[in-house]
């Protein structure tokens, strides 16, 4: 029996069928209404509950509402602590509101849900993380935030949405990100619907912006399909990336999931397992700048002391050597994939950072700077 709801989440029942067909739903409806309408700052009066139930065709009187709330508290305590009915009743009698899921507020003369699965700040942080994700479209982000906000009251949900929407962020315009992730995971899976599955290659079209129309992305390689062996999905700087072994390049590359279109399973077995095993995923996003990979080198870099926090945020501490160079500087020895993005990061620090070793990386950096100088 499907239960229909309006745009605000209120349940809609057919007229004339309330008491006969739906009366046993009353405790569930009471709990659902309290979850939606109440929190520690907003209590719901019994008269409001009766009016709500009457509006959807459910008969209720005060004593039955009190009984429903008591039964909900018993059931929730049983589920939370794995108790028998008698044990839950005894605990409620002994500890009172400390053990109650739904509590009466005498000042507001109403009931509210005290215990929830998640704290308000946890939901707020999750909502902020969703809106900060560039790989989601605005509509997808709204859908996910609405979903997690169902764990708090509507009053708290409005405040969360107001707070996290204050900052505008660049979002992808690819409406198929969710489906892309699902297809990629299916390709990498070793089991689908309980049946053994051999991980396989995927093919897709890859998009890019063009100056002729910055609102509409065009296909790279004149629309030719990329064929890759997918190995891992990574989050970096608010974007979703696929780590895969490219058929054409014969090496591990990263691809922005939000720029992939028309992903298809190829039924061809994956390649590049050895190249993938050579990658340390735990440190991958720390040594690869802006997901542009290059040849990995063990590099020594000198920084001024005030940059220690910045450098640790960038490289972490695992597998990285930090030591004092002099009273004003420290050195870092770290594995880095050499790319223009890495050199750009060093340039951004100006005279506060210097590549010390190896010589060939210093020379490459000097060439990078020289090319930029020639533009001016």
N, C-alpha and C positions, 0 to 999 in steps of 0.2 A: 504494500500500500504506500504509494508515494505521497509525501507531505509537501504541499505547495507553499511557497513563501512569497511575500511581496518584495518590492525593491529595498525595503528597510529590514528584511529578514523576519518580518512577522508572519506567523503561520496563517494560512487561509484554508478554511474547511467549508464544505458544502453545507448550505442551509438545510436544516431539518434532520441532520444526521449526527448532531453533536453528542447527545447523551447516549444514544443507542450504539454508535460505532466508535466513538472517540473518547468516551469518559475515562477509560483506563490509561489514556495518555496524560492525564492531569498532572501527576507528579513530575513527569518528564518536562511538560510544558512550564510548570512552575519553576523548575530548575533552570530551564533554558532562558526564561524571561529574566530571572534574577542575574544570571551570568551576563546577559546583554545590558541590563539597565542599572545594575547596582555595583558599587565598590565602597571603600571605606568612607568616601565623601558623599555618597549618594545612596540613600536607603529607599526601599520600595514598601509602601504600606499595603496591608492585607486588602484593604478596599480597592486599591489599584490592581492587585492581582485578580480579585474577583471580577472587576470590570473588564480586564483584559481577556480572561477566560470566557466570560459571557459574550464578548464581542466575536469570538471564534466558535461559539456554539457549545461551550462546555459549562455544565452546571457546577457551581462551587459555593460553599458557605464557609464562614470563618473557621469553624472547628475542623473542617476537612483540610483547609490550607495549613493550619497548625500541624495537623497530622502528617501531611505531605512533607513539610519541611523537616519534621522530626525523622521521618523514614529516610529522607535524603541524607541527613546527617549520619544516621546509622549505616546506611549503605556505603557512603563515602569513606567512613572510618574503617569499615570492614575491608574495603578494597585497598586502602592505604596501608593498613597494618596487618592484613591477612588474619582477621579476627572472626570468630563465630558471632552470631547475632547477640547472644547473651553477654559475651565479652565486650562488644561494642556498646551495648546499652549500659553496662556497669561503668565503663570508662566515661561515657557522657554524663552519667549521674555524678561521678566522682570529680571530674575536671571541668565540667560545664563548657563555657565558651572557648576555653583553651583547646578543646578537641573538636569544636564545631566547624563545619564547612560553611554553613549559613548561620549568621549571628543576628540577634535582634539588637537594634540601637534604640534605647529608651528615649534619647534626646530627640531623635528624628522620627521616632515611633514607626519604625519600619525595619525590614530585613535587608541584609547585604551579604554578598559572597566574600568571605574573609580569606580563605585559602585558595590560591590558584596554582596552576601547574608551573607558571613562569612569573617572575617578578616583573613589575612594570618597567624597570630600567633595562631588563634583559630584552623585552619586546622592543623598547625604544632603540636599543643598540642594533638589534636585528633589522629594524626598519631603516635605520641610517645606513647600514651596510648594503641593504638592497638598493636604496636610492643612489649610493655611491658607485654601484656596479655599472660600468660603461657598456658591458656586453648585453644588458637588458634594454629593451625599448621602454619608453615611458609607460605604455599600457601594461606591459609585462610586470614592470616594477609596481605599478598600482595594484595589480591583481595579487601579487605576492604579499604586499603590505596589508591589503585587506584581509588576506588569509591569516596572517600571524596576529593581526589585531582582533581576530575573533576570540583570542585567548584573554582579552581584557574587556572591560565594560565599554559601551559606546562613548561615554564621556571621556575615558582615558584614550580611546582610539582617536577621537577628534583632536585631542591635545598632541598626541604623537605625530599625527599626520601634519598638523600645523607646524610643529617644531622642525621636522625633517624636510619639509618642502621649502624652507626659507632659502636654501641654497640651490641655485640652478646648476645643472651639470650637463655636460655633453653626453648624449645617449646614442646608441646605435639606431639605425633606421631599418635594420634587418629584422623583420617580424618572425623569422623562422629559427631564432637562436635555440629555443627549447627543443624543437624538432631536430635541429642539427646535433645537439648534445645527445639526444636519445639515439639517433642513428650511429653516431660515433661510438657510444658505449656498447651498442649492439655488435658493432664490428669488432670491438676489442674483447667482447665477452667469450668465456669458454663454455658457457651454458646459456641456452635460450629456451624459455618455457620448459625447463627441466631436462631438455635434451642437450647432448654434447655438441659443442660448436667450436670449430677451428677458427681462431682469429683471422680476419681477412682484410684485404685492402679496401679502400674506398676511393671513389672519384668524385670530383666536385669542380664547380667553377668558382674562381676567386675574384673578388671585386676590388676596385680602387676608385678614388675620387679623381675627377678631371676638372680642369679649370673652366671648361666650357659649360659645365653644369654641376656645381658643387653640392646640389641637393640630391642628385641621383648618381649612384655609383655605377661605373662601367665595368665590364668584364676584362680581366687581364688576359694576355696571350691571345687576343682576338677571339675570346670565347672558348679556346681549347681547354679540355678538361685536365685537371691535375689528378695524378694517381699516386697515392701515398699509402704507407703501412702505418696505421695509427697505434701509438703506444701509451700516451698519457694526456690528460687534460690538466692544464695549469692555470691558476689565477695569478695575475701580476698587474699591479697598478690599476686595479679596477676592470681589467680586461680578461677575457677567457681565451686561452690559447690551446691549440693542439700540438703536441710534440709527436712528430711522425718522420718516418724514413721515406724520402722522396724517390720515386722511380727514376725520374730524370736526373736528379742531382746526385743520387747514390750516397746520401748522407742524411743525418738527422737535421730537420728544420722545424721551425715553429710557424704556425699559421693562426691568424686571428679568427676565432670561431664566428664572430659577428660578421665577417667578410666572406664567409663561405656560403655558397648557394647550390641548391640542387644536389645534395650529397646522396650518393648511391653506393650500395654494397656491390662489390664486384665478383664475389665468390672465388677470388684468387687469394691463396694463402699469403700471409704477411711475410715480408722480408726485413732484413736489417736488425735482427735480434741481437747480434753481437755488438753492433754500433750502439744500440740502446742500453745494453748492459754496461757499456763503458762509461755511461753517464751517471753521476751522483746526483739523483733528483733532489736530495735534501739541500744541496748547495747550488743547484742549477740557477735559480732566480737571483741568487746573490752575485754570481760571477758573470752572468749574461746580462748585459745592459739593454733595457727596453726590448728584450727578447730577440735582439739581433746577435746571432751566434757568430763565432769566428774561431781561429786557432787558439787553443788554450795554452797559456803560459804562466809560469810561476813568477810573479812580479813583486818587486819591492818598491813601495811608494812611501815618501816622507810627507808628513802633514804637521801643521802647527798644532800645539796641544789643545786649543779650544775646539778642534774638529773631531775629537775622540768620539763623542756621542754620534755624530753624523756618520763616521766611518764604521762604527759598530752596527748602526742601523743598516748600512749598505752591505757589509760583508759578514756580519755575525761574529761569533767567536770560535765555532767548531772548525778545526782544520786551518785556522788562521793564526799567524804568529804576530804578536804585538810586542814591541820593546822600545825603550827610551833611546833616542838618537843623541839628544843634548838637552839642555835645560828648557828649550823652547819648542822642541820637535819630538815626534815619535815616528817610528817606522812600522810598516805593515808588510808582511810577506803573505801573499794570497794568490790563489789560482784565479785567473781572469781570462775570459774569452775576448781576445783582442778584436776590437771593431771601432768604427768611427764614433759609435755611441759612447763607448768607453772613453775615447779621447775627448769627446765633447763634455763628458762629466768632469774630467780632469781640468779642462779649460774653464769650466764654470767655477772652479775653485780658485782660479787666478794664481797669484804667487803664494798661495797657502798650501799648495801641494806640488810635489815633484816626483817624477818617475826616476828611481835610482838604478834599477837593474831589471832585466838584462839590457845590454847595449842595443840589440836589434830592435827592441820595443821602443827605446829612447829615440832611435833613428826614425822609426815609423811615425812616432809622435811629432818629431821635428818636421817630417815631410807633410804630415797632416796640417800643421800650423802654416807651413810655407804655401800650401795650396790655397788656404784661406786668405793669406796676405796678398796673393796675386789678384784676388777679386777686388782689392781696394787700391 
